[in-house]
Amino acid sequence: MLEVGSHVKLQHFVTVKDLQNDQVKTLIERAIYFKNGGQIPHFTQPIYAVNMFFENSTRTHCSFEMAERKLGLRTIPFDPATSSVKKGETLYDTLLSLDAIGVNLAVIRHQKNEYYQELIKLNSTQKLDMGIVNAGDGSGQHPSQSLLDMMTIYEQFGTFEGLKVAIIGDLVNSRVARSNMQLLKKLGAQIFFAGPDYWYTNEFEKYGQHLAIDDLINEMDVVMLLRVQHERHEHETESNFSTVKYHEQYGLTIDRYQRMKEDAIIMHPGPINRDVELASELVEAPKSRFFKQMQNGVYMRMAMLETVILGRHLGGF
């Protein structure tokens, strides 16, 4: 049987805002345990999960499905394009139907910020009995990406205290930026921001300074680049956007890469716009952790799913 004493246990996993430092470190340790071939928990009762992605995704969707399979969960196929959502059914009613047929966990990506608030409230009144795992909500939170990023940083440096981290790019539209700045500040890192002024707002000010990338690049331990999210931009912004100018002014060019500290690392949540956020040659460069992040994502999502399974006393626990 699984020893649950040192585990994080949550009813739902929807945001990093409320996580304590010891919980983050426990999740990282558990993910590393799985990565190193640690024993998979044996659930004595079947657990059914559904992945509901209302926004396009490759990495997060496939990573959650791989994590579920590694844990021995039984996944129920769901495609929004062929579901009753297209007929006007609400997310809540869809989940009620899935709950009725025995689904225990729903991993959801949705375009609405904090879509999960109402679902959690309805869970508390016993109208809906299902664990919610947030795979990304609008420009709000991306807890699994944030935690896999923390795992990747921890593997490199063994600490967060005093690390200098630059988050660069389309800040205002990025759930990754928000989740990471919240966790990194709690964990003791120094945060800096760079990118166009019009993608920076005063909500970021309490987390770190906004500086030019060339004023940061020499000193950073972690250079975290963000995808330019064209799908969230207004028409006027898009019509004036130049990939060449963006790369020259705000991207990680070969020259900037060569100025980075010897042990510094590059991170990116994906998908990458090559030669925009970073030069194409740098995607697989020695300092890049892009593919390591994806590898770590499977194990961190295993740890997150296990956390909700234990918190909801599923699988015989």
Backbone bond lengths (Angstrom), bond angles and torsions (degrees), N, CA, C in turn:
res aa  C-N    CA-C-N  psi(-1)  N-CA   C-N-CA  omega(-1)  CA-C   N-CA-C  phi
1 M - - - 1.468 - - 1.523 110.20 -
2 L 1.321 116.35 155.59 1.461 122.77 -179.74 1.518 110.67 -79.64
3 E 1.329 116.44 129.64 1.462 121.19 173.91 1.523 108.13 -79.91
4 V 1.340 117.25 117.18 1.456 120.53 -172.16 1.519 113.65 -100.79
5 G 1.332 117.89 1.08 1.454 120.44 -172.70 1.509 114.73 -57.91
6 S 1.344 118.60 -38.11 1.461 121.92 -174.17 1.524 112.59 -100.42
7 H 1.300 117.07 13.96 1.454 120.72 -175.87 1.531 111.90 -95.20
8 V 1.332 114.83 153.00 1.454 121.04 169.84 1.521 107.36 -79.95
9 K 1.335 116.89 135.89 1.461 120.69 -179.81 1.524 108.70 -129.89
10 L 1.334 116.09 119.38 1.460 121.50 -178.21 1.530 109.80 -133.03
11 Q 1.319 116.31 148.30 1.464 121.18 175.43 1.528 111.23 -71.72
12 H 1.330 115.78 -36.02 1.459 123.21 179.19 1.521 107.76 -142.48
13 F 1.335 116.31 159.61 1.469 119.72 177.31 1.522 107.22 -130.27
14 V 1.334 116.16 94.48 1.462 119.00 -170.82 1.523 114.92 -123.55
15 T 1.340 117.91 -17.36 1.461 120.72 -176.71 1.517 110.07 -153.07
16 V 1.322 116.54 155.09 1.466 120.23 174.65 1.529 111.23 -93.73
17 K 1.329 117.46 -8.79 1.466 121.22 -173.00 1.524 112.61 -58.14
18 D 1.330 116.69 -35.08 1.458 120.33 -174.29 1.526 113.54 -97.20
19 L 1.325 118.18 0.61 1.458 120.75 179.88 1.522 110.62 -73.13
20 Q 1.330 116.11 136.93 1.460 121.79 174.19 1.529 109.19 -88.10
21 N 1.327 116.24 158.96 1.464 120.44 -177.60 1.518 112.75 -57.48
22 D 1.331 116.67 -40.43 1.461 118.70 -179.39 1.526 111.50 -67.32
23 Q 1.330 117.00 -30.93 1.461 120.04 176.74 1.526 111.08 -68.86
24 V 1.328 116.29 -41.36 1.469 120.19 177.13 1.523 110.13 -60.43
25 K 1.311 116.70 -45.46 1.468 120.43 -178.26 1.523 111.49 -67.18
26 T 1.338 117.07 -36.30 1.462 120.23 176.56 1.520 111.09 -64.97
27 L 1.329 117.38 -40.98 1.461 120.84 177.34 1.528 111.27 -64.28
28 I 1.322 117.09 -41.31 1.470 120.37 177.22 1.524 110.51 -62.17
29 E 1.324 116.65 -45.05 1.470 120.52 179.82 1.527 111.02 -62.12
30 R 1.322 115.99 -39.89 1.475 119.17 -179.71 1.522 110.46 -67.83
31 A 1.340 117.27 -41.48 1.462 120.70 178.34 1.528 111.00 -63.38
32 I 1.320 117.36 -41.50 1.466 121.03 177.93 1.530 110.23 -64.79
33 Y 1.323 116.41 -37.16 1.470 121.23 175.92 1.524 110.65 -58.56
34 F 1.329 117.07 -47.65 1.462 120.45 177.53 1.533 110.50 -62.88
35 K 1.319 116.36 -42.38 1.465 120.77 -178.65 1.520 111.50 -61.35
36 N 1.316 117.05 -34.92 1.465 121.90 -178.51 1.515 113.24 -85.86
37 G 1.327 116.35 12.75 1.461 120.24 176.20 1.504 114.79 89.21
38 G 1.329 117.41 18.68 1.459 120.96 179.48 1.518 112.40 -61.99
39 Q 1.309 115.35 158.10 1.472 121.40 -175.40 1.524 111.35 -64.17
40 I 1.314 115.18 131.12 1.466 121.58 175.83 1.525 108.39 -75.57
41 P 1.340 118.41 135.65 1.470 119.57 179.95 1.524 111.57 -60.59
42 H 1.315 114.88 143.81 1.467 120.26 177.84 1.515 109.24 -99.75
43 F 1.317 115.56 109.16 1.458 120.55 178.57 1.518 108.57 -89.36
44 T 1.318 115.88 130.41 1.460 120.17 -175.55 1.525 112.83 -86.00
45 Q 1.343 116.25 -8.01 1.457 120.92 176.23 1.524 108.50 -130.81
46 P 1.334 118.35 146.31 1.469 120.13 -178.74 1.525 111.84 -65.72
47 I 1.341 115.19 144.31 1.468 122.11 177.67 1.520 107.26 -122.28
48 Y 1.330 116.29 129.09 1.456 122.10 -176.62 1.527 110.27 -109.76
49 A 1.334 115.84 132.12 1.465 121.93 -177.98 1.521 109.98 -127.44
50 V 1.339 115.56 149.39 1.459 120.93 175.42 1.527 107.97 -129.32
51 N 1.323 116.74 138.66 1.463 123.16 178.29 1.527 108.29 -106.44
52 M 1.328 116.32 114.52 1.464 121.95 -173.69 1.535 108.15 -116.35
53 F 1.316 116.13 98.36 1.461 121.22 -176.45 1.524 109.74 -109.77
54 F 1.340 114.89 105.56 1.458 121.53 -179.44 1.528 111.78 -91.70
55 E 1.324 116.62 -1.23 1.459 123.20 169.01 1.519 107.60 -125.66
56 N 1.317 116.13 151.21 1.456 120.28 -177.51 1.522 111.72 -61.12
57 S 1.321 115.61 144.50 1.459 120.63 -179.99 1.525 109.57 -161.37
58 T 1.307 115.99 140.28 1.464 121.20 170.35 1.516 109.67 -111.81
59 R 1.357 116.87 -62.01 1.457 121.97 -174.38 1.524 112.54 -60.76
60 T 1.333 116.93 -54.57 1.462 119.51 -174.26 1.527 111.14 -65.59
61 H 1.330 116.78 -43.79 1.463 120.78 -178.37 1.527 110.87 -62.15
62 C 1.321 116.43 -53.49 1.471 120.23 -178.06 1.520 111.55 -65.64
63 S 1.340 116.34 -35.42 1.453 120.43 -179.97 1.523 111.53 -65.91
64 F 1.327 117.61 -43.20 1.462 120.13 176.69 1.529 110.63 -63.55
65 E 1.328 116.48 -41.30 1.464 118.14 -179.96 1.524 111.28 -64.88
66 M 1.333 117.05 -39.96 1.458 120.08 176.67 1.527 110.77 -63.90
67 A 1.338 116.42 -42.36 1.468 120.38 178.48 1.528 110.95 -60.79
68 E 1.322 116.55 -42.07 1.467 120.83 178.98 1.520 110.87 -63.11
69 R 1.312 116.33 -43.12 1.465 119.99 -179.44 1.534 111.32 -65.84
70 K 1.325 116.34 -40.82 1.468 119.80 178.74 1.522 111.78 -63.58
71 L 1.337 116.18 -32.96 1.470 120.48 178.03 1.526 112.55 -80.73
72 G 1.318 117.21 -8.41 1.456 120.72 -179.52 1.514 114.42 84.10
73 L 1.348 116.94 16.93 1.464 119.54 177.35 1.525 110.19 -75.58
74 R 1.299 116.24 158.71 1.459 122.16 178.63 1.530 108.23 -105.06
75 T 1.309 115.97 117.16 1.462 120.29 -174.45 1.525 111.18 -95.88
76 I 1.330 114.91 138.61 1.461 122.93 178.84 1.522 108.11 -103.67
77 P 1.332 119.03 122.91 1.468 120.49 -178.81 1.526 111.67 -62.42
78 F 1.347 114.82 142.45 1.465 120.40 176.28 1.518 108.63 -150.43
79 D 1.330 115.81 126.68 1.458 121.57 177.71 1.523 108.22 -128.23
80 P 1.350 117.71 111.48 1.469 119.42 -178.82 1.525 113.57 -53.99
81 A 1.338 116.68 -32.40 1.469 120.39 -176.31 1.524 112.40 -66.69
82 T 1.335 116.96 -23.60 1.466 120.04 -179.15 1.528 111.76 -118.09
83 S 1.325 116.63 14.76 1.458 120.20 -179.37 1.524 110.71 -96.45
84 S 1.339 115.81 175.49 1.461 120.71 179.27 1.520 112.94 -72.64
85 V 1.328 117.47 -6.61 1.462 120.41 172.40 1.531 109.50 -57.71
86 K 1.327 115.88 -34.74 1.466 120.65 178.19 1.526 112.37 -66.65
87 K 1.328 116.22 -17.60 1.466 120.41 177.59 1.527 111.98 -95.46
88 G 1.331 116.07 2.07 1.453 119.85 179.07 1.515 115.20 104.72
89 E 1.322 117.73 2.67 1.460 120.30 179.33 1.524 109.87 -65.86
90 T 1.331 117.19 139.07 1.457 120.99 179.54 1.530 110.52 -77.23
91 L 1.325 115.26 160.94 1.464 120.05 176.35 1.524 110.47 -60.22
92 Y 1.315 116.26 -41.49 1.468 120.32 179.23 1.528 111.60 -60.33
93 D 1.331 117.29 -46.34 1.463 119.80 -179.46 1.529 111.57 -66.33
94 T 1.331 115.94 -35.08 1.466 119.28 175.73 1.524 110.33 -62.05
95 L 1.334 116.57 -44.49 1.462 120.31 179.49 1.524 111.98 -67.13
96 L 1.334 116.81 -36.54 1.468 119.25 175.59 1.527 110.88 -58.68
97 S 1.315 116.02 -41.72 1.468 120.30 179.40 1.525 110.99 -64.91
98 L 1.339 116.53 -43.11 1.460 120.68 179.64 1.527 111.07 -67.40
99 D 1.327 115.80 -37.66 1.466 120.96 175.41 1.528 109.83 -60.60
100 A 1.318 116.31 -42.46 1.469 120.96 -176.85 1.526 112.35 -63.03
101 I 1.332 117.07 -30.57 1.465 119.25 -179.65 1.524 112.52 -92.20
102 G 1.357 116.93 0.61 1.457 119.57 171.25 1.510 117.27 108.90
103 V 1.332 118.93 11.90 1.461 120.50 177.28 1.530 108.94 -73.33
104 N 1.337 116.61 133.82 1.468 122.35 -176.33 1.524 113.83 -98.62
105 L 1.343 116.88 -32.96 1.461 121.77 -174.74 1.518 110.17 -132.12
106 A 1.330 116.54 137.55 1.458 121.05 174.98 1.523 108.96 -122.78
107 V 1.335 116.01 119.27 1.463 122.46 174.02 1.522 106.44 -95.96
108 I 1.337 117.03 117.82 1.461 120.42 -168.86 1.524 111.50 -126.45
109 R 1.327 115.78 131.03 1.462 121.67 164.73 1.521 107.50 -113.70
110 H 1.332 115.32 129.57 1.462 119.71 -174.40 1.521 110.01 -141.77
111 Q 1.310 116.26 148.78 1.466 121.63 -177.92 1.522 113.28 -74.76
112 K 1.323 117.82 -15.99 1.464 121.66 -178.12 1.527 110.43 -88.21
113 N 1.330 116.79 129.00 1.460 120.54 175.16 1.526 110.45 -62.50
114 E 1.324 115.31 134.10 1.470 122.91 176.79 1.524 113.02 56.51
115 Y 1.317 116.76 35.87 1.465 120.76 177.09 1.533 111.00 -56.53
116 Y 1.312 116.11 -25.80 1.466 121.98 -172.52 1.528 113.61 -76.32
117 Q 1.339 118.16 -16.04 1.458 120.01 -175.67 1.530 111.84 -58.98
118 E 1.326 116.47 -48.85 1.465 119.96 -179.68 1.530 110.84 -64.77
119 L 1.324 116.99 -38.26 1.461 120.30 -178.22 1.519 111.41 -65.38
120 I 1.338 116.21 -39.95 1.458 119.92 178.53 1.530 110.35 -67.39
121 K 1.330 116.54 -39.96 1.465 120.77 177.72 1.524 110.55 -60.46
122 L 1.315 116.50 -41.80 1.467 120.40 -179.69 1.519 110.92 -71.83
123 N 1.329 117.85 -30.18 1.461 121.02 173.00 1.517 110.61 -61.14
124 S 1.339 116.04 -40.88 1.461 120.32 -175.82 1.523 112.51 -68.45
125 T 1.312 117.26 -20.30 1.469 120.30 177.74 1.530 111.49 -96.03
126 Q 1.341 115.77 6.38 1.467 122.69 177.35 1.522 113.80 68.73
127 K 1.323 117.35 12.56 1.459 118.90 173.99 1.529 110.37 -74.97
128 L 1.315 114.58 -28.33 1.462 120.59 -179.34 1.513 107.56 -133.58
129 D 1.312 117.53 123.04 1.467 121.60 -176.71 1.528 109.33 -115.70
130 M 1.332 115.39 80.83 1.462 120.03 -174.95 1.525 109.46 -154.29
131 G 1.320 116.76 137.02 1.454 121.21 175.99 1.523 110.65 -77.22
132 I 1.341 116.64 133.26 1.461 122.22 -179.69 1.525 108.93 -106.72
133 V 1.321 116.65 126.08 1.464 122.62 174.69 1.519 107.23 -117.33
134 N 1.321 116.12 119.47 1.464 121.42 -175.72 1.525 110.67 -82.17
135 A 1.324 115.84 117.62 1.466 121.51 177.24 1.527 111.33 -99.04
136 G 1.342 115.98 15.26 1.464 120.96 178.22 1.513 110.68 129.06
137 D 1.353 116.73 124.56 1.459 120.06 177.73 1.523 109.69 -125.09
138 G 1.333 115.46 110.22 1.462 121.61 176.72 1.511 112.10 47.70
139 S 1.343 115.77 -124.41 1.460 121.31 174.77 1.521 110.25 -105.89
140 G 1.328 116.78 25.14 1.459 121.72 -174.05 1.511 115.40 -91.14
141 Q 1.335 116.90 -81.08 1.464 121.94 -173.55 1.534 111.26 -130.87
142 H 1.327 114.96 151.16 1.466 121.80 173.46 1.523 106.87 -143.02
143 P 1.342 117.14 72.69 1.467 120.03 -171.65 1.516 115.35 -60.08
144 S 1.334 118.18 -38.28 1.469 118.13 -177.70 1.523 111.59 -69.64
145 Q 1.342 117.67 -39.25 1.466 120.42 176.59 1.525 110.26 -64.09
146 S 1.324 116.29 -42.06 1.457 119.83 -179.72 1.521 111.47 -62.51
147 L 1.315 117.09 -44.12 1.459 119.73 -177.77 1.526 112.63 -71.65
148 L 1.317 117.77 -34.58 1.464 118.41 175.66 1.524 109.96 -68.71
149 D 1.331 116.58 -31.66 1.465 120.12 174.81 1.526 110.45 -65.99
150 M 1.348 117.38 -42.52 1.462 120.54 177.71 1.527 110.37 -61.75
151 M 1.314 117.07 -40.22 1.462 121.54 177.68 1.528 110.89 -61.26
152 T 1.329 116.30 -43.87 1.464 121.28 -178.73 1.524 110.80 -65.11
153 I 1.323 117.03 -41.95 1.466 121.22 177.78 1.531 110.07 -65.37
154 Y 1.319 116.68 -43.00 1.462 120.76 -178.82 1.534 111.25 -63.52
155 E 1.312 117.08 -40.57 1.463 120.27 178.21 1.533 111.40 -61.62
156 Q 1.315 116.89 -33.64 1.459 121.45 -178.44 1.530 111.79 -78.10
157 F 1.334 117.33 -43.40 1.465 120.51 -169.27 1.534 114.56 -114.31
158 G 1.342 117.15 -18.40 1.455 119.63 179.75 1.513 114.29 73.67
159 T 1.324 117.89 4.87 1.451 123.36 -179.87 1.523 109.53 -163.50
160 F 1.323 115.46 167.17 1.469 121.47 172.37 1.526 110.50 -117.48
161 E 1.310 115.15 -22.13 1.457 121.31 -174.31 1.523 111.25 -59.11
162 G 1.332 115.92 120.16 1.456 121.16 175.25 1.513 115.85 81.55
163 L 1.332 118.27 -4.72 1.464 119.70 177.87 1.525 110.13 -65.16
164 K 1.316 115.90 143.71 1.457 120.79 176.09 1.527 108.70 -101.39
165 V 1.327 115.45 119.51 1.465 121.62 -175.16 1.521 109.52 -122.33
166 A 1.332 116.13 125.45 1.462 121.46 175.43 1.525 108.97 -102.98
167 I 1.330 116.59 127.71 1.468 122.34 174.57 1.527 106.05 -109.77
168 I 1.328 115.63 118.27 1.465 120.17 -165.25 1.522 111.59 -126.13
169 G 1.352 115.67 129.34 1.454 118.73 170.86 1.515 114.35 128.79
170 D 1.338 115.30 -135.08 1.459 123.77 -172.44 1.531 109.58 -81.15
171 L 1.315 115.86 70.77 1.461 122.24 -171.73 1.524 112.94 -63.77
172 V 1.305 116.96 -47.64 1.463 120.98 -170.36 1.523 112.42 -64.41
173 N 1.311 117.57 -25.89 1.462 121.14 -179.13 1.531 113.03 -98.90
174 S 1.323 117.39 4.06 1.463 120.61 -169.08 1.521 113.64 -102.85
175 R 1.325 116.92 115.48 1.458 121.16 171.56 1.527 110.41 -70.73
176 V 1.335 117.33 -28.43 1.463 120.90 177.17 1.523 110.28 -64.58
177 A 1.335 117.26 -44.62 1.461 120.86 179.03 1.521 110.96 -59.00
178 R 1.324 116.93 -45.32 1.464 120.10 -177.85 1.529 111.62 -65.75
179 S 1.314 117.00 -47.25 1.467 119.74 180.00 1.523 110.82 -62.65
180 N 1.323 117.14 -44.39 1.462 120.20 -176.00 1.522 112.50 -69.91
181 M 1.315 117.90 -39.78 1.460 118.53 -179.09 1.529 110.11 -65.71
182 Q 1.325 117.53 -35.40 1.463 120.96 179.50 1.530 111.09 -66.44
183 L 1.337 116.66 -46.18 1.461 119.50 -179.16 1.520 111.86 -71.20
184 L 1.317 117.09 -44.43 1.466 120.28 -176.82 1.525 111.58 -61.40
185 K 1.325 116.85 -39.69 1.466 119.62 178.87 1.530 110.23 -64.61
186 K 1.327 117.26 -43.39 1.469 120.68 177.66 1.524 111.56 -59.69
187 L 1.327 115.82 -37.40 1.460 121.26 -174.30 1.523 113.40 -84.11
188 G 1.337 117.21 -3.21 1.454 120.12 172.97 1.505 116.76 100.47
189 A 1.316 118.07 8.57 1.466 120.53 178.27 1.524 110.14 -80.96
190 Q 1.339 115.71 157.50 1.461 122.19 172.42 1.530 107.79 -96.65
191 I 1.324 116.65 127.94 1.459 120.85 -173.99 1.518 109.98 -110.63
192 F 1.324 114.52 139.22 1.461 122.53 175.42 1.521 107.44 -131.68
193 F 1.314 115.88 152.05 1.455 121.27 179.17 1.518 109.64 -123.50
194 A 1.337 115.29 149.80 1.463 121.23 174.03 1.519 108.25 -147.39
195 G 1.340 115.17 162.89 1.460 121.01 -178.38 1.513 110.07 130.53
196 P 1.323 117.53 -178.30 1.466 121.34 -178.95 1.525 112.01 -59.02
197 D 1.314 116.32 140.53 1.465 121.15 179.75 1.519 112.22 -58.93
198 Y 1.349 117.13 -33.72 1.464 119.80 -176.05 1.526 112.42 -74.77
199 W 1.321 118.81 -6.18 1.460 122.05 173.19 1.524 111.77 -105.63
200 Y 1.331 115.66 14.99 1.466 120.94 178.90 1.523 108.15 -122.98
201 T 1.329 117.14 130.07 1.465 121.22 178.80 1.526 109.17 -126.11
202 N 1.325 115.91 172.93 1.461 119.35 -175.31 1.525 113.73 -69.02
203 E 1.333 118.83 -10.01 1.462 119.42 176.72 1.528 111.99 -65.41
204 F 1.334 117.00 -20.92 1.466 121.19 -178.70 1.523 112.61 -88.36
205 E 1.323 117.72 -14.46 1.460 121.42 -170.65 1.519 113.53 -61.09
206 K 1.333 117.56 -36.13 1.467 119.07 -177.66 1.532 112.89 -75.13
207 Y 1.328 115.91 -7.87 1.462 119.42 -179.92 1.529 112.97 -100.40
208 G 1.325 118.08 -28.38 1.457 119.02 -179.30 1.507 112.98 177.06
209 Q 1.319 115.69 170.55 1.458 122.94 -178.95 1.520 111.65 -80.32
210 H 1.323 115.56 150.89 1.454 122.24 173.74 1.521 108.07 -105.22
211 L 1.342 115.85 114.91 1.457 121.55 -175.48 1.522 109.92 -131.20
212 A 1.313 116.61 169.45 1.466 121.29 174.88 1.526 108.98 -71.81
213 I 1.317 116.19 144.14 1.461 120.23 -177.52 1.531 111.45 -57.59
214 D 1.322 117.69 -35.23 1.464 120.45 -178.53 1.521 112.42 -71.23
215 D 1.331 117.69 -17.36 1.458 121.43 175.53 1.520 112.27 -86.88
216 L 1.319 116.60 -8.21 1.463 122.18 -176.60 1.519 114.10 -108.47
217 I 1.295 115.90 -38.00 1.461 122.18 -160.76 1.526 114.09 -56.95
218 N 1.324 117.90 -33.70 1.466 120.92 -177.75 1.526 113.30 -70.77
219 E 1.346 117.15 -24.81 1.460 121.41 -170.10 1.528 114.20 -104.62
220 M 1.317 118.25 -10.83 1.459 120.73 -170.99 1.532 112.71 -79.29
221 D 1.327 114.94 142.75 1.468 121.15 171.11 1.522 110.32 -86.80
222 V 1.326 115.30 -35.57 1.470 121.37 -179.68 1.524 108.49 -128.97
223 V 1.325 116.10 126.48 1.458 122.01 174.95 1.527 106.52 -110.78
224 M 1.323 115.46 106.54 1.464 122.36 -174.05 1.528 108.53 -105.72
225 L 1.315 116.07 108.77 1.461 121.96 -177.51 1.518 110.30 -95.24
226 L 1.317 116.23 144.42 1.456 122.30 -178.95 1.521 110.88 -112.76
227 R 1.320 115.83 142.66 1.460 120.04 176.70 1.521 110.87 -66.54
228 V 1.312 116.57 137.60 1.464 121.26 171.07 1.532 107.05 -71.52
229 Q 1.327 116.58 114.71 1.468 121.76 -171.89 1.529 110.62 -92.93
230 H 1.309 115.12 78.70 1.463 121.12 -176.41 1.529 112.49 -56.25
231 E 1.322 116.83 -33.19 1.467 120.31 -175.83 1.522 112.68 -68.82
232 R 1.333 118.21 -15.83 1.461 121.30 -179.63 1.530 112.45 -103.41
233 H 1.321 117.29 2.07 1.459 120.41 -176.29 1.522 111.87 -90.73
234 E 1.316 114.72 151.55 1.453 120.23 173.32 1.526 109.36 -73.04
235 H 1.311 116.41 157.88 1.471 121.57 -175.18 1.527 111.94 -57.70
236 E 1.318 116.38 -39.94 1.464 119.66 -176.90 1.524 111.28 -63.68
237 T 1.342 116.04 -41.71 1.463 120.50 177.97 1.512 110.90 -63.19
238 E 1.323 116.28 -43.03 1.462 120.98 -178.25 1.524 111.93 -67.12
239 S 1.326 117.12 -40.70 1.461 120.02 -176.81 1.525 112.26 -65.81
240 N 1.337 116.60 -24.25 1.464 120.47 179.99 1.523 113.37 -98.73
241 F 1.332 116.40 2.64 1.464 119.45 -175.10 1.525 111.44 -79.97
242 S 1.335 115.91 133.14 1.462 122.49 176.79 1.522 108.63 -122.84
243 T 1.326 117.22 119.31 1.465 120.43 -179.70 1.527 111.24 -63.10
244 V 1.320 116.56 -37.92 1.466 120.43 -179.41 1.520 110.82 -65.04
245 K 1.333 116.96 -48.20 1.467 120.83 -179.32 1.529 111.09 -65.12
246 Y 1.335 116.39 -40.19 1.458 119.26 179.70 1.524 109.98 -60.51
247 H 1.338 116.22 -46.94 1.464 120.28 -178.72 1.523 110.88 -60.99
248 E 1.316 116.63 -42.37 1.467 120.58 -178.90 1.522 111.84 -66.27
249 Q 1.336 117.08 -38.36 1.461 120.75 -173.71 1.527 113.48 -88.85
250 Y 1.354 117.12 -36.23 1.459 119.71 -170.65 1.529 114.31 -129.04
251 G 1.323 118.07 -7.81 1.453 120.85 -175.07 1.516 113.30 -87.43
252 L 1.329 115.05 166.95 1.460 120.46 175.24 1.529 108.00 -88.06
253 T 1.318 114.66 97.90 1.456 121.70 178.87 1.531 109.66 -84.03
254 I 1.321 116.21 171.14 1.468 120.63 176.81 1.523 110.19 -59.08
255 D 1.316 116.49 -42.79 1.464 120.39 -179.93 1.529 111.33 -61.09
256 R 1.327 117.78 -44.96 1.464 120.58 179.43 1.528 111.00 -66.11
257 Y 1.316 116.73 -37.60 1.465 120.87 177.10 1.520 110.59 -58.21
258 Q 1.302 117.10 -43.87 1.461 121.81 -178.04 1.525 112.34 -67.39
259 R 1.335 116.83 -19.03 1.461 120.91 178.84 1.527 112.79 -90.91
260 M 1.316 117.56 -5.74 1.461 120.62 179.88 1.524 111.36 -69.38
261 K 1.330 116.38 155.15 1.458 121.44 175.91 1.526 110.00 -59.26
262 E 1.311 116.11 153.06 1.466 120.77 -174.76 1.524 112.50 -59.74
263 D 1.336 117.43 -39.19 1.468 120.24 -177.30 1.523 112.96 -100.94
264 A 1.337 117.38 11.53 1.471 120.77 178.39 1.524 110.35 -71.32
265 I 1.330 115.81 157.04 1.462 120.56 179.17 1.522 110.80 -127.36
266 I 1.338 114.71 154.39 1.464 123.00 176.35 1.523 107.92 -106.27
267 M 1.334 116.34 137.64 1.458 121.22 176.55 1.524 109.47 -132.39
268 H 1.322 115.10 153.47 1.465 121.94 179.11 1.525 107.43 -158.04
269 P 1.340 119.34 131.93 1.465 120.49 -177.61 1.523 113.83 -73.95
270 G 1.356 117.40 -16.71 1.451 120.60 -178.21 1.533 111.65 76.30
271 P 1.317 117.42 159.27 1.468 124.91 -7.65 1.527 111.18 -71.46
272 I 1.312 115.91 151.05 1.456 121.59 -177.13 1.531 110.23 -88.21
273 N 1.313 115.68 133.84 1.464 120.80 166.21 1.526 106.66 -89.87
274 R 1.306 116.37 98.82 1.467 120.12 -176.09 1.524 110.72 -61.36
275 D 1.327 114.34 141.09 1.470 122.72 -178.59 1.527 112.54 63.85
276 V 1.315 115.96 18.56 1.466 120.77 171.47 1.530 106.88 -118.12
277 E 1.347 117.97 -75.68 1.462 119.79 177.14 1.528 111.82 -69.12
278 L 1.309 116.56 -37.67 1.459 119.85 175.99 1.521 109.95 -150.57
279 A 1.324 114.84 153.36 1.456 120.58 -179.51 1.524 109.70 -59.80
280 S 1.315 116.52 141.07 1.456 121.36 -176.79 1.529 112.08 -55.17
281 E 1.327 117.00 -36.69 1.470 121.27 -178.43 1.522 112.66 -66.19
282 L 1.338 117.36 -16.09 1.458 120.51 -175.40 1.522 113.66 -93.26
283 V 1.318 117.76 -7.84 1.471 120.36 -177.90 1.523 110.60 -58.96
284 E 1.335 116.55 -37.63 1.462 121.19 -179.83 1.526 111.93 -113.84
285 A 1.320 117.03 23.27 1.468 121.51 179.81 1.532 110.61 -70.41
286 P 1.339 117.98 161.16 1.470 120.73 -177.81 1.528 114.77 -55.38
287 K 1.323 118.12 -33.78 1.464 120.24 -179.37 1.534 112.84 -82.97
288 S 1.317 117.84 -11.85 1.461 120.95 -177.89 1.524 111.10 -74.11
289 R 1.322 115.95 136.84 1.469 121.42 175.73 1.536 110.26 -117.93
290 F 1.315 116.93 22.71 1.460 121.62 -175.50 1.536 111.61 -58.22
291 F 1.317 117.81 -49.19 1.462 120.20 -177.83 1.530 111.28 -78.57
292 K 1.323 117.25 -28.14 1.465 120.60 173.71 1.527 109.96 -63.95
293 Q 1.325 116.55 -38.72 1.464 120.11 177.03 1.524 110.65 -59.12
294 M 1.321 117.04 -44.66 1.469 120.32 -179.65 1.525 110.89 -64.57
295 Q 1.334 116.44 -41.82 1.465 119.71 177.34 1.527 110.12 -60.85
296 N 1.314 116.94 -47.21 1.459 120.91 -179.73 1.523 112.01 -64.23
297 G 1.324 116.98 -27.80 1.451 120.71 -178.60 1.509 113.38 -59.28
298 V 1.322 117.78 -37.73 1.466 120.90 179.44 1.523 110.01 -61.72
299 Y 1.325 116.54 -46.72 1.465 120.52 -175.57 1.526 112.10 -72.66
300 M 1.334 116.91 -35.96 1.452 118.49 176.65 1.520 110.86 -68.17
301 R 1.316 117.20 -37.86 1.473 119.37 178.68 1.526 110.79 -69.29
302 M 1.325 117.46 -30.87 1.464 119.58 171.85 1.529 110.23 -60.80
303 A 1.331 115.87 -44.59 1.466 120.25 -179.97 1.524 111.09 -64.24
304 M 1.331 116.71 -39.88 1.467 120.51 179.44 1.532 111.38 -66.17
305 L 1.317 116.90 -45.61 1.464 120.34 179.20 1.522 110.76 -62.35
306 E 1.321 116.29 -42.04 1.465 120.44 177.85 1.525 110.87 -60.16
307 T 1.332 116.13 -38.49 1.465 121.70 178.88 1.529 111.28 -58.01
308 V 1.337 116.86 -43.97 1.467 120.59 -179.88 1.529 110.50 -74.34
309 I 1.320 117.18 -36.51 1.468 120.38 176.94 1.521 110.23 -59.21
310 L 1.327 116.56 -46.04 1.475 120.33 179.08 1.521 111.40 -68.35
311 G 1.347 115.73 -39.67 1.462 119.55 -178.77 1.518 113.01 -65.59
312 R 1.326 116.72 -27.10 1.470 121.00 -178.52 1.534 111.84 -103.24
313 H 1.347 116.13 5.55 1.468 121.73 177.38 1.527 111.59 57.24
314 L 1.319 114.93 44.73 1.462 120.49 177.67 1.530 110.88 -92.87
315 G 1.307 116.33 166.08 1.453 121.24 173.98 1.515 114.80 66.73
316 G 1.313 117.07 19.87 1.471 119.81 178.84 1.509 114.13 95.23
317 F 1.359 117.59 1.94 1.469 120.07 179.72 1.523 110.86 -102.84
